[in-house]
Amino acid sequence: MAQRGIRMGRLGLLAVTVATLATGLAGLAGPAAGSAGLRQDLQPDLRKSLRQDFRVVDLGTLGGCCSQAAAINDRGEIVGDSIVEPGTGPSHAFLWRRGVMVDLGTLGGFSSTATDINNRGEIVGAAALADGPTHAVLWRNGQATDLGTLGGAFSFATAISDSGQVVGYSTAGDGFARAFSWRDGAMTELASLDGGFARANDVDGQGRIVGDSSVDGMNSVPVRWRHGTVAALATGFGQGSAINDRGQVAGYYFGGNGSFLWSHGQLVDLGSLGGSTFTQALGINNRGDVVGSSGLDAFRWRSGVMTALPRLAGSTTVATDINGLGRVVGYSATNADGTNAHAVLWTR
């Protein structure tokens, strides 16, 4: 399936706690952002429509304080990760199906995370090995497979298509991150724009891949790989987060410079909620609906209109993926101070 976005390194966002995000965004959101609920500067008719259209469902945890959902397929199966013990213990990847959250385990190490699930129920992510390093992993029929690396110690799978093509990034022998595509047991390095680092964040049903690539050894721009060739989608520093089967790409610019929809060579600015200067587009479905976060709110963008999604009790909410039926997943803080996030599902 692979219709969702990156978690900052397709992790960054999953690796950052909601508390940290809330603290970092408080200044950026400005006085219009309240500590709980919707921004007061959203129009009343928008808030009314929001309450009528969506409800937020707390998916719970694997026993710890916190969890976060990363992706949802068209069957409504959800994956992500959760703290497994009271306090701040290790995180394990989970599969949520029909109201039950199942621990997917690790590769023998301390922790794991699941980042995507396709419509065949195949799941990808990353897991720690018994001796410490983290490797990209594929869960298929309950069995975990180590996908290896490009020669370095680390790899991370970000997305899987319905045909089973896996993409992500891995350190190479020189220690730098490189984008990869994995299929039928073989991991292949993807080219970068300047020979430097690159990360693949999503793949569509036709094998088109999006992510970001270095342009000067330090900064990267949104890119798409097609038939083995990499091309920049924009000149601003940022990344392509997600691609749908129509070839539309959702992404964002680094440094709080906004989010975009790339469609057939045209870039559309998605705007923001309440004038927030920090907006990240993270997921897209085949209809072209985009989800992500703006300020402290999760959003769904459709046909030029960005709408805030309801929260749990806390002050920070992020939407990470949307499926073909318009169901959205992500996470929302359960405390007013932005802590103790839980994986959530937004549905009608």
N, C-alpha and C positions, 0 to 999 in steps of 0.2 A: 504494500500500500504506500507507505512512505510519503504521506501528505502532512507534514508538520515541520516544525522548525528546529533550530539549533538550541541547545542549552549551553550557550557560551562555550564553545569548543564542543558543541552540542553536548559540552556541558557548559559552560560557564554558569548558565542559569540554574541548572540542577545542582551544581556544586555550591552555589552561594545560598546561604540560609536566608529565609524570609526576613529575619530580624536585621541582617546586614543590609539587605536590599531596602528595607523600610528606612533604615538610618541614612543610607546613601541618597535616597530619593527625596527625603523630607525637604531638603533645601531646594531641590530642583522643582518640586511640585508647586511651590509657592503657597501663598496664604489661602488659595482656593481649595487646597486639599485638606479635608477633614481627617480626624484620627480614626473615624469609623464611618461606614455607610458611603453613599455616593457624594460626589462633590456638589456643593451647594450651587455652583454656577452652571450645572447642567439644567437644561430647560425642564419644567415640570412635565410636559407631555412626553419627553424622552424617558424620564424616570418612571412614569406611569406605564409606558409601553414596555419598558424593561421588566417591571414586576409581572406584567401580564404574559410576556413572551417566554421568559426563562425562569426555571427554578434551579437552585444549586443543591447538589447532593453530596454529603460528606461520605467519602469512601472508606474512612477509617485508616488504621495502621496495622502493622504486623506485630504490635505489642509495645512499640516505643511511642515517643512523643509526636513524631512527625512523619509525613509521607508526602510524595509528590507524583502526580501522573504526568507521563511524557507523551503518550500516544494512544489513539483509539482506532480500531479498524471498523469496517462497515457492519460487522456482526455485534458491535458494542463491547468487544473485549478490550480491556485497558491494561497498559503496562506502565511501570515506573519504578520507584524505589521507596523503601520505608526503613526507619530505625526499627530494630527488632527487639530491643530491650528497653526497659525504663531508663530514663536519663539520656545520655548522649552516646549510646553504644554504636555498633556497626550498622550500616545500611545494607539491605539485601534487595535485589530485584524482585518485583512481584508481578503476578498476573491476576487481574480482577475480572471475574466472570460471574454473571447472575448473582451478584451480591456477595460473593466469596472472594477474599484476597488470599492468594496462595504464594508462599515463599518459593522462589526459583533457585535459591542456593547460590553457591559461588563455584569457582574452579579450585577449591581447596583452601582459599585464603580468607581474608577478613571480611571483604565487602563485595558488592556487585550492584549494578544498575541496569535497568532495561530501558532502551530508548525508542524502540519502534516495534510494531507488530503488523504483519501483512494479513490479507484476507484469508490465507491458509492457516493462520494461527502460528506462524513462525516468528520468533522473537529474537531481536539482537540487542546488544549492549556491550558491557564490559564487566570483567570480574577479576578479582585478585587471585593469583596463584598461591600455592602453599608457601613458596619461597619469596613472595613479596610483590613481584611485578604484576601490572595489570594488563590483560590482553582482551582484545575483541572476542566476543562470544556469540554463538548462535544456539538458541534453544529450539529444538525440533522434537516433537512427540515426547516431551519431558526429558530429553537428553541434551546435555550441554556439550558443545564442541568448541574447543579453543581454535580460533582462526589464525593464530600466529601473528607475526609482525613482518615488516619490511627489512628486517635486519637489526633493528634496535630492540630495546627492552620493553617498549610500551606500544599498545595499539588500542583503538577505541572504535567500535562500530556505531554508526549513527542512524542508519536507515536500511530497510530491506524492501525490495519490490515484490509484487505478487509472483514473479517468476523466480524469486530466490536470489537475486543479485543484491549483494551487501556492499555498502560503502561506508567510509569512515576515514580515519587518519592514523598514522603510525610513525614512530620514530624510525629513521633509517640508520645505517651503520655510522653515519656522521653525527647522529644525535638530533638532527633536525626533523621536524614533523613533515610528513608527506601524505597527500591524499591517496586513498587506495580504492580499488574495486575488487571484490572477492566473488568468485563464482566457481562452483564445482571443485572446491578444494584448493584453488589457486588465487593468491593475493597478488594483484598487479598495481604497480605505482602509476599514478596519474601525473601528467605533466603540469608544471607550474608556469606562470608567465615569465618569470625571471630566473628559473632554476632553483629558487629558494623554497621556503615552506609553503604548504598548501593544505587545506582541509576540505573534505567532502562532507556535506551535511544532509543531502537528500538525493533520492533517485526516483524517476518516474517509471511508468510501465514500458516506455520505449528505450530505457537505458540512458536517458539524459540525466546528468548529474549537476548539482549546484553546490556551491560552497564559497570559499575565498582563497585567494592566492597572493603571495607576496609580489610586490612590484619594485621594491628597493631594498629587500633584505630585512625590513623592519615593519613596514606598513602593507596592508593587503586590501584588495578590492573584491567586490562580488564577481563571481565567475560562473560560467557554465561549461561543462565538458560534453561534447557531442562527437561521436565517431572518433574518439581519441584525441580530439583537438580542443584546447582550452581557449576561451574568449571572455574578455571582460564585459560585464553587463552595465557597469557604471564606472565613472572615474573617481567618485568619492570613496574614501576608505570605509569599508564595511564588508558585509557578507550576504550571500544568498542563503536564506534559511530553509526554504521549502519549495518544492515544485509539484505542480499537479500534472495530470495526464494530458492536458491541453498545452503544456509547455509554459504556463504562467508561473512566475517566480515571485515569492514574497521574501523580503529581506529588510535589513536596516543598516544605517550608517553608524559607525562607531562615534563615541564622544557625545551622545545625545543629540545627533543631528537628523533624527527622523527615520521613518520607515517608508518602504516603497513597494509597489507592485510593478513587475516588469512583464509586459505582454506584447509579444510580436515586435520587439525592438523599441517599444515605448515605455517610459518610466512615469508612473503615477505616484504622486506624493499622497500618502494615506492620511496625513494630518495628525491630530492628537485629541485627547480628551481634556477639556478645561484649560487649554493652553499649555499643557505639560511640555517640557523640553526634552523628556526622556521617553521615547517610544520604540518598542521592538516588535516587529512582525515576526512570528515564529511558526505559523502553520497556515496551510491553504488547502481547500478541497477542490474537487473538479468543477464546482459551480463558480469558483473564484472568490468564495468567502475567505477572509483572512482573519486570523486571531493572533493575539499577543498581549502586550502590556503597554499601558501609557500612564506615566506617573505611578500611582499606587493601585491602579485599577486594571483588571483584565478587560479586553475589548473583543468584539466581533465587528469586522468591517464588511459591509456589503453594498455594492453599487454606489460607492461614494459616501456612504454614511457610516461613521464609527459610533458604536453603541457600547456603553459600559455594561459589564455583566455583574450580577449580584454577588455579594461576598458572604462568607461566613461571618463570625463575630469580629474578626480581626481587621487590621488596617491595610493589609497588602494582599493582592490577588494577581495571579498570572495565568493566562490561557496559553497552552502549549500546542494543542492540536485540535482539528475539527474533521469529522468524517463526512461521508457522502450524504448522510441523513441530517447533517447540521448539528449533531451532538458535539459538544466541546468538552475538553478535559484540561486540567491544569492543577493549580494548588491555591489555597487561600489560608491566611493566618486564622487561627482560632482564638488568639488573644489580641486585645486592642493595641498592644505595643508591637504587633507584627511578628510575634514568635509563635512557635508550635503550628507550623503549616500542616494541613491535611490535603491529601489528594482529593480532588473534587470532579464531579461531572455536572455540566450544565445541560439541561434537557427541557423540552417543552411539556 
